[in-house]
Amino acid sequence: MAASPTDRKILDSWHANAGRWTAAVRSGAIASRRAGTDSAIVEAVARLRPGHKLDHVLDLGCGEGWLARRLRAEAGCRVTATDGSAELVRLAREADPGGCYRHADYAAIAAAPDLLGGPFDAVAANFALLDEDLAGLLRALAVCAPAGALVIQTVHPWTACGDGPYADGWREESFAGFGGPGGDAWSPMPWYFRTLGSWIGDLRDGGWRVTDLREPPDPRTGRPLSLVLTCTGIEPRPRIRSLPVASR
């Protein structure tokens, strides 16, 4: 299965922005992350205990690897991290030579769920589900984590809607205000806006049901910083055999 043209535009944007993004994340330049979205995803994964064992977690769309590093350090679990940007994976490995980082785009994962070396006890997708058609990927994640959970953090549709209509559709992220080295311009990125109802429906169609919904508030304004959805499988799913995963 090949990546769609929009998938390619998203991947091209991340490749072009890899250095700027890494610098912004590691310097704490992104206000929403400082305000609570970083801690929100870490806490959401940690809340899975004791209901789920967390021996092996998949960090889907890992970027420069901050979440994989924190989950390993704070939750004590083994983490496999994957991203469709080869440059972001390179930067993650450079910062964390002992970690397990894989380069794989979502089309490849949807076509071959076992390529990441599961099964996983949980999958974390932190602002990582940006495309319109998620069904194939979600079904693949259900195979990757046959007895596990899926934790998604995404923009909150009621605040991210802005002045646009509250309706599913493509938007553009300009990364304005994110900062970056030397004030260089960011490469804009397309992303697909979903209403709350569409998130729940698309997850159901992909084999998941929402069991917990959180809206971390901005400590200054009280408005939600993000939407955090914890999901479990709707029905028993086929397991994949456990495979060794190299760290390169």
N, C-alpha and C positions, 0 to 999 in steps of 0.2 A: 504494500500500500504506500503510495507516494504522498508527500505532504501537499496540501492544497495550496493554490496561489496565495491565499491570505495567510496560511501557516508560514509560507516562505517570507512574506513581508514581516510577520512578527519575529521570526528567527533572524532575519536580516537586521532588524532594528536592534535586537539584543546583541548581535555581534558587533554592530557599529557602536553601541553604547556601553560595551562591556567594561572598558576602563573607567569611564565616567561613573557608571553604576557602582562598580566596586569601590571607588574612592568615596562616593556619597554614602554608601552603606557603612563602610569601615570608619568614616569620620563622624558619623552621627548627623549628617546634614539633612536628613529627611524628617521633618517635624512629626509626622504621624507615627513614625516608628518609635521616636523618643516618647511620644505621648502614650503609647500603649500597644501598638499592633505587634511589635516583636514579642513582648511578653504574652500577648493574648494567644498566639499560636503555640508557644512553648507550654503554657498552662493548659491549653485544650488537650494537647497530647498527654501531658502528665495526668490529667483527670481520667484518662482511660483506665488507670489502675484503680481498684483491683479487678475490675471487670474483665480486662484484657491483659494478657502478658505482653510485655514490650521488649522481647529479646531482640527483635529485628524490625527496624522501621525504614520505610522508603520515603526519602525526601524528594518529592516530584517537582521538577522545575527549580532546582536547588540554587541557581544563580552562582554567586561566588562562595557559597558554602556555609554561611553564618549559622543557619538553622541546624545543619548536620553537626557542626561543631558543638553547638549548645545542647542539642539533644543527647549527644554522646557524653558530654561533661556533666550535665545536670540530671538526665534521666538514666544514665548508666546503660544505655542500650546500644546495640550495634546498629549502625546506620549505613545504608546504601543510598547515595545521592546521585541524581541524574538530571541532566539538562540538555536541551537541544542545541545550545551554543557551545561550540568547541572551545572558544576563547574563555568563556566563563568557567568551564570545567578546568581548563588549564590554570586559571587564576585560583580556583578552589584547591587544586592539587598543590600548587605552589605554596599556599598558606598552610596547608594541612597534609604534609606528605604521607602521614600514616592513615589518612582517611580513604574511604572507598567511593570514588567518583566515576561515574560512567557517562559517556556521551551518547545520547539516544534521543531522537525526536519522538513526538507523540505518535506520529504515523507508524514508526517502527515498533513502538510499544504496543499499539493497538493490533498490529499484525502478528506480533510474536511476544505475548505477555511473559514468557519464560526467559527472555533474554536478559532480564535484570537479576536473575538468580534468586528469586523468592523461594518459598512463600514468606510473606511479611505479616507481622502482627498488627501493623498499622501503616497507613499511607498518609503523609502530610503534604498538602498542596497549598502553599502559602502565596496568594496572589499569583497563581500559576495557571489557572484555567481561563484562557482568554479568547478561545475560538468559539465559533457558532455551533459547530457540530461536535458535541462531546460524547455522543453515545458509544462509539467504538472504543474510545479511551476508557470511559467509565466501566464498560463491560470487561475490558482487559484488566483494570485495577481490581475488579471483583474476582478475577482468576488469580491475580498476584497475591491477594490477601483473602483467601477463601474463608477464614474464620476470624478475620480482623475487622478493623474500623477504618473509615476514611474521614480525615479531618481537613476541612477546607476553610481557609480564610480568604475573603474577597472583599471588594468594595461594597459598602452598604448601598443597596439600590435607592433608598429614599434620600440619601445625601449625595450620592454620585450622579444622580439624575440631573442635577443642576437645573438649567433653564430648558432643557430638552424635554420631550414627551416621556411620560412613564410608560415606555413600551420597548420591547426587545428591539435591538438594532445595533449597527456598528457605530462606534465612536472612535475618537483619536486621542491618544495620550501624547501631550507635547513635552512632558516632564518639566514644565515650567516651575521654577522655584525649588528644584531638587539640587541645584548647585552642581559643581563639577570642577575638575582641574582646569585652571586657566580661563574659565568662563566659556569654554568651547560649547558650540551648539549641540544639542541632543538630536538624535534622529527620531522623528515622530513614529509612533507605533499604533496600528489599529488594534482595537479590542472590542469584544462583543458585550454589550450591556444586557443584563437579564433582570427582569422583575423578580421579586421574591417568589411569586407563584411559579415562574418559569424555572427558577433554581430547583424548587422542590419537585416539579414535574419532570425535569430533565434527569435529575438524580434517580427518581423512580424508574424512568425508562431505561436507565443504565444499570439497574439492579440494586439500587441503594435506597434506604429510607432514612429520613432525618430523625434522629433520636434526641438531639440537643441543639438548641439555637441560642447563640449569645450575641450581644451587641455591645462590645466594649465602648464605654463612653469617653469622649474627650474631656479630660479633667478641667479644661478651661470653659468649654461651652456646654457640656452635657450632651452634645449631639453624638450619635454613634460614629466611631472611627472606622468601623468595619463590621462585617457579618461573619460569624464563625459558626459553621455547620459541622456537627459530628454525626456520622452516618454508619449504619451497619447494613449488612446484606439482607435483602428481602427473602431470599431462599437459599438453601444449600447450593454451593457453587463448586465446580470442578477444581480439584487441587492440582498444583504442578509439583513435580519432583524437585527436591532441594538440590540446588547446584552451587558449587563453589564460585565465588566472585572474586576476581582479581582486583587489586586496588588501583590498577591503571587501565 
